[in-house]
Amino acid sequence: MAYGYMRPDPVEQFRGAVGHYGDLILAAVQMGYTEAEAIELIKVYALFDIAHKLDGISF
């Protein structure tokens, strides 16, 4: 047993992410986008973030 360290609960992490993405979709819909367009915007944003993180990695 390791003292002083708790692994994050994956279920709670997922719930938090779902809530966050729900808030992003709601904000985009309020800006005039459809839900489908909002989801596509989130996908593009996530891919941009991944590409940005990969820039620092040399293969």
WOFEN-V409271 format. One record per backbone hydrogen bond with DSSP energy under -1.0 kcal/mol. NH is the residue of the N-H (numbers start at 1). CO is the residue of the C=O. E is the energy in kcal/mol with one decimal. If there is no record, write none. Layout:
nh->{NH/NH}
co->{CO/CO}
e->{E/E}
This chain:
nh->{13/14/15/16/17/18/19/20/21/22/23/24/25/26/27/28/29/30/31/32/33/38/39/40/41/42/43/44/45/46/47/48/49/50/51/52/53/54/55/57}
co->{9/10/11/12/13/14/15/16/17/18/19/20/21/22/23/24/25/26/27/29/28/34/35/36/37/38/39/40/41/42/43/44/45/46/47/48/49/50/51/54}
e->{-2.2/-2.3/-2.5/-2.3/-2.3/-2.9/-2.3/-2.2/-2.9/-2.4/-2.0/-2.1/-2.5/-2.5/-2.4/-2.3/-2.5/-2.2/-1.1/-1.4/-2.3/-2.4/-2.3/-2.0/-2.3/-2.0/-2.2/-2.5/-2.6/-2.6/-2.6/-2.5/-2.1/-2.3/-2.7/-2.4/-2.1/-2.0/-1.1/-1.7}
